[in-house]
Amino acid sequence: MQEGTDAWTRGDRDTAERAFNRLLDEFPERPEGYNKVGVILADSGQLDEAEKYFLTALKWDRKYAPALTNLGNIYLERGEVERSIQHYLLALDSDPEYPPAHRNLSVAYRRQGRYSAFVSHYKRSQRLDNQRAREEIRRRGGFRMPVIPPVVLWVAAAIGVVVILTVVHR
């Protein structure tokens, strides 16, 4: 799955699609591969095909928040705002901390003119995104400054002293 995700992030759609299809071949009972292929199809405008993949993902796990959210996106794209809201809310029932569901729900509420709900869910999505980013940084061991070998520091200090002495004694 990581190979496909990395390829998708780089913009290499073909490699991503091959990787996710391999995932489907290896684990046909898992929703992740169907969801990822559905995302690729939706991105290329093949909404009907994408919808089938999201529905298949939900066949394997009816509470899979990413597929519920992506299905909501299909409906929102088609102008079926109420139906999209239903799917975003189902995703949030499954995972109340899923940022894309909050973000996309906020878009749907904005289209309806429900600005208070829009702001509430948009802010929540931002907080959750920031929280996940901080957790990822912690998981990776935090921000790390490059380690400079002591000999390099001594050489730099010696050069600095030589430069200062040269300037002072002119």
Stockholm file with secondary structure:
# STOCKHOLM 1.0

chainA/1-170         MQEGTDAWTRGDRDTAERAFNRLLDEFPERPEGYNKVGVILADSGQLDEAEKYFLTALKWDRKYAPALTNLGNIYLERGEVERSIQHYLLALDSDPEYPPAHRNLSVAYRRQGRYSAFVSHYKRSQRLDNQRAREEIRRRGGFRMPVIPPVVLWVAAAIGVVVILTVVHR
#=GR chainA/1-170 SS CHHHHHHHHHTCHHHHHHHHHHHHHHCTTCHHHHHHHHHHHHHTTCHHHHHHHHHHHHHHCTTCHHHHHHHHHHHHHTTCHHHHHHHHHHHHHHCTTCHHHHHHHHHHHHHHTCHHHHHHHHHHHHHHHHHHHHHHHHHTTSCCCCCCCHHHHHHHHHHHHHHHHHHHTC
#=GC SS_cons         CHHHHHHHHHTCHHHHHHHHHHHHHHCTTCHHHHHHHHHHHHHTTCHHHHHHHHHHHHHHCTTCHHHHHHHHHHHHHTTCHHHHHHHHHHHHHHCTTCHHHHHHHHHHHHHHTCHHHHHHHHHHHHHHHHHHHHHHHHHTTSCCCCCCCHHHHHHHHHHHHHHHHHHHTC
//
